[in-house]
Amino acid sequence: MATQRDYYDILGVPRGAGDDEIKRSFRKLAQQWHPDVNTSVEADIRFKEINEAYQILSDPQRRQAYDMFGHSASGAGQGFDPFAAGGFQGFGDLFDTLFGGAAGTGRRPRTPTGSDLRYDLRLTFAESISGTEKQIEFTSLARCETCGGDGAEPGTRPTTCPKCQGSGELRNIRQTMLGQMINVSICDRCRGSGTIVETPCHTCHGDGRVERKRMLRVTVPAGIDDGHQIRLSAEGEAAPRGGAPGNLYVVAHVAAHPKLRRQDTELFYDLSLSITQAALGARVRVPTADGEEVVDIRPGTQAGGEIRLRGRGVPNLRRATSRGDVHVLVDVRVPSRLTSRQRDLLEQLAAEMGEGPDAEDVDAAPDAAVDGAADATRPKRARRRARRPGLRDRLRDVIS
């Protein structure tokens, strides 16, 4: 069995921490790990862990019991809360159980809650950037309008459960050498509600719910990402016999952009340039979050370089006025096949730059330097005649 983490360690507070310090730490961690904000795999587990720790340490009786008896008193990680229905009733009942004190009988019955629902909403890339409103349709259990949700036929009312006397639970007390041992369980007659329906509603047959098709309008915020959830409180499944409804979680599924890659609020685009475009400069169209934009490529742009378009990325969900950037990653495209004319032009360029196939290696650099110095002594007009006119333009037209 895995070792359970200490509640104080989970919230990052010392054992003597005050209520305000515990509350501040909980709020900070809850904002960091809430599944609506944090989409990591461990977010849901961490958030439940943080919430469980806060529920124990923020309650004086539960905290006192936990400080004395650890997790065995708090019931952590066992799938139940002994301080809720079906377990110990605070610190007083803990001593009742261990040392035979009197057990109270005035408990409030359990209030059932409806199940949470999930709806998968598909969005285009443009809708995730700009935000939108969507109308969704789904089927769920809703409150019965005939009986108002209490499950009783109109004109009648639910009555107090005779088995548990309205407490919603059954207690079995037995004597041991340590004193009285109390076993608390949910009443099997009323299922913890404390009431029973003698004359069930003819529409819902006593459940208080009927299956119904529902339609809702969902506001999708700008900048939502794939896997993000929108929580609609109390829009989930109705609870049986008048309890609180659950929540509806709308999960976004965003279609990928054909050219852009997204990472949080940043967008990345792979730009492929020809060797002439990279060397001579060019004007190209680049996709952004709001459509295409013309970008000037500087002459001499190198492969592996990055051009950053600030504020052209994805809107920030938390700060509406803030946006990410578009990162244009440059790749220089080298032709794998050349025509004879293209080869001649490139060889002329290589010869002018001293990079022809007959160029000597690095060890011959001093001789090359002497030849260059001799060439520098020629008149400027003679050097211009030595160059091939129009080479730059012909390279651009032929290779790009």
Secondary structure as UniProt FT lines:
FT   HELIX           7..11
FT   TURN            15..16
FT   HELIX           19..33
FT   TURN            35..37
FT   TURN            41..42
FT   HELIX           43..57
FT   HELIX           60..69
FT   HELIX           71..74
FT   TURN            75..79
FT   TURN            82..83
FT   TURN            85..86
FT   HELIX           90..99
FT   STRAND          117..123
FT   HELIX           125..130
FT   STRAND          132..143
FT   TURN            145..149
FT   TURN            154..155
FT   STRAND          159..160
FT   TURN            162..166
FT   STRAND          169..176
FT   TURN            177..178
FT   STRAND          179..186
FT   TURN            188..192
FT   STRAND          195..196
FT   TURN            202..206
FT   STRAND          209..220
FT   TURN            222..223
FT   TURN            226..227
FT   STRAND          229..232
FT   TURN            233..234
FT   TURN            240..241
FT   STRAND          248..254
FT   STRAND          261..263
FT   TURN            264..265
FT   STRAND          266..274
FT   HELIX           275..280
FT   STRAND          282..288
FT   TURN            289..290
FT   STRAND          291..297
FT   TURN            299..300
FT   TURN            303..304
FT   STRAND          306..309
FT   TURN            310..311
FT   TURN            320..321
FT   STRAND          326..333
FT   HELIX           340..352
FT   TURN            353..354
FT   TURN            357..358
FT   HELIX           362..364
FT   HELIX           365..376
FT   HELIX           380..386
FT   TURN            389..390
FT   HELIX           391..399
//
